[in-house]
């Protein structure tokens, strides 16, 4: 069994330890004898139809995001085709913003988005920074809390039919007001929670792996459970931080 | 280092203990009134306010690495604030810049009285940029820089293949660099007044950069080449930065780590100095450490994970460190998670053979706490005494 992963612009969008998410997926696949075929998708590399089971895009600083945005927006059709064809996706922070309709910065200038998610983002006055705790239900048997960290000036507004990734228990989320965080479109997830999102939320890592395999298998396969003691404790500590000092919606 | 060079000629007031915000500079000034020169190491975000208040005769900008993004925001933003600060300086003030850092070097364009320092030794270069390299795209046109030599993080002899933006020529350079394991380093200091060999009692390429910055700053403030070479030779490790603490017949080697670039260099220096089989890593998440601990995933810990037989992780976020090493490939059975710093230190010493050296890599507040523990046990003088 094998999972082909396409990591978009890792040289440009990597500011919050996106490779940590990759390391977690790769190890958790290897521990179950699933081949993890990691491929970089950079400027000018085409996304061949049906090539990838999982697409990943991380976050960058404003400058790097501006360098990447036009190329990414030009991939709208190929990204649509990949997602419609059953690929799973995880977009984090800047990558999450750039997969929406557009990003408008403080000066009013707009970066084009790839339009995969039905949302748009407008930069606000104050950055929303802190630990976050979410409640997520991706399927009746895939639900739980997600502990992470957010650091974004952008306020993201979901379209009327868009589905959020999770509900904010503590922290800011998409805009600090709606109580929603991230966006979900089938097997594609977008979120502001950066850096070690997957290490301390192993159930989400496994959901993504399983959904990635579903493209070839038709159904998401059950995965053998792993020993996640350290992961659980890290999750617990990070959840506590979100309550004690995370940002607050309102 | 600059204080060591200048301190024999001038009465200095400086914030040696590392209190580098406005309050720290103010208390240093209150503490010593009849000084000839104020010398302050300042926090990157506090620099604009401090410069506005003290109106410096010279400013030295060493580098810009990603550090505590939760607190400072993005590098470009800091660089823009620095640019505005430089524009408001006294026109007679000197600006000392690290020419090897594209964002920093760029701040000197169009300014008078700028002095550039940098490394000039392709033999000390790395094969490629590390993962955490930040400013690797041309400040003018966005094309990836080509590096004639990449020394540390994104620091190096850079040139944009598209528009020609390039490292400025060096006024003060380090050549023929020899890194002597964990003991120190040696290099040729090249200046307009001639070249001399500098012997540093500090290991690692980043300390060569620190020495160059100090030498260049001291020179614009009137130090002679003799004073520079002698001062750098006399300098000993500052508090927590490659500090050796004797505990009976064992030695603790403390290396402060606080951002990916610094941690990469600490790991590289340790592994190059004889791969350790045991280490303690301490991660706290107070404001001074960075509340966002995601930076540990940007550190290239893998070379350390490969050589360790045993790792003790400690601090308030010990579990996160354990995860970092677990996913770097270190087996869980080789890790001990001991959140309490004092107990972790004891455990590390227990595992160290007599006569052995125990590397200890703490973040800032963990370093302070460990120092306090060592002082309580009578192993070191409290830092406020050694800093006096």
Interface residues (C-beta under 8 A of the other chain):
Chain A: X11 X12 X14 X15 X16 X17 X19 X20 X23 X24 X27 X61 X62 X63 X64 X67 X127 X129 X130 X131 X149 X151 X194 X195 X196 X199 X200 X227 X230 X231 X233 X234 X237 X238 X241 X245
Chain B: X66 X69 X70 X73 X74 X75 X76 X131 X136 X137 X142 X144 X285 X291 X292 X293 X294 X295 X296 X297 X298 X316 X317 X319 X320 X322 X323 X324 X326 X327 X328 X329 X332 X337
